[in-house]
């Protein structure tokens, strides 16, 4: 399934393109954003390599990752949403939005849209998310999705010069609803 476009309520999820590298750098090169992610800020070369790798992996059959641009109404990349397939009918959810667009519901819409695609189209049984314990905004997003707290992963990621725990959340297909706030 390539390429795909998935309309959300206020955003559209679409395949990443090589010309998204500059917009990707505004996300993964910004310490305000990567403070909450599982990796440190990256430079332009790393952002371009990330996009190139995602474009290449999207065309592999069977597809093991849905790493999609979160696009605004002008088709500009303002974030990304990712489902990494992990075993039988399971995936890990990830997402990020450029800092200048925080607080407008884009992360919630992107996460909901990609989870809905995962359950409805990919027939997933389980989607998980690992969130830093201090990331209240992201925890609120996944709670709006109906995800349940499963536990704490100690020293789960090494980022920003230190080990960080993650809080693990999940939702199962029978629990998923397409209802939105």
VENMOKA-V922338 format. One record per residue. N is the residue number from 1. NEAR is the number of other C-alpha atoms within 8 Angstrom. Layout:
((N	NEAR) (N	NEAR))
This chain:
((1	5) (2	5) (3	6) (4	7) (5	8) (6	10) (7	8) (8	10) (9	6) (10	8) (11	13) (12	15) (13	16) (14	12) (15	11) (16	11) (17	9) (18	9) (19	5) (20	10) (21	12) (22	10) (23	10) (24	15) (25	13) (26	9) (27	15) (28	13) (29	13) (30	11) (31	9) (32	7) (33	13) (34	14) (35	9) (36	8) (37	9) (38	8) (39	8) (40	11) (41	9) (42	10) (43	8) (44	10) (45	7) (46	8) (47	15) (48	12) (49	8) (50	8) (51	14) (52	10) (53	8) (54	10) (55	12) (56	8) (57	10) (58	12) (59	9) (60	8) (61	4) (62	4) (63	10) (64	10) (65	10) (66	10) (67	13) (68	11) (69	13) (70	15) (71	14) (72	11) (73	8) (74	5) (75	7) (76	8) (77	12) (78	14) (79	13) (80	13) (81	17) (82	13) (83	14) (84	11) (85	10) (86	9) (87	6) (88	4) (89	11) (90	12) (91	13) (92	12) (93	14) (94	9) (95	11) (96	11) (97	14) (98	11) (99	9) (100	4) (101	9) (102	10) (103	5) (104	5) (105	7) (106	12) (107	11) (108	11) (109	12) (110	16) (111	15) (112	9) (113	12) (114	13) (115	11) (116	10) (117	10) (118	11) (119	12) (120	8) (121	7) (122	8) (123	8) (124	12) (125	10) (126	11) (127	13) (128	12) (129	11) (130	9) (131	11) (132	11) (133	8) (134	4) (135	9) (136	7) (137	6) (138	8) (139	9) (140	8) (141	11) (142	13) (143	9) (144	9) (145	10) (146	9) (147	10) (148	8) (149	8) (150	8) (151	7) (152	8) (153	9) (154	7) (155	9) (156	9) (157	9) (158	11) (159	11) (160	7) (161	5) (162	6) (163	9) (164	11) (165	12) (166	14) (167	13) (168	13) (169	14) (170	12) (171	12) (172	9) (173	9) (174	5) (175	7) (176	10) (177	4) (178	5) (179	4) (180	3) (181	3))
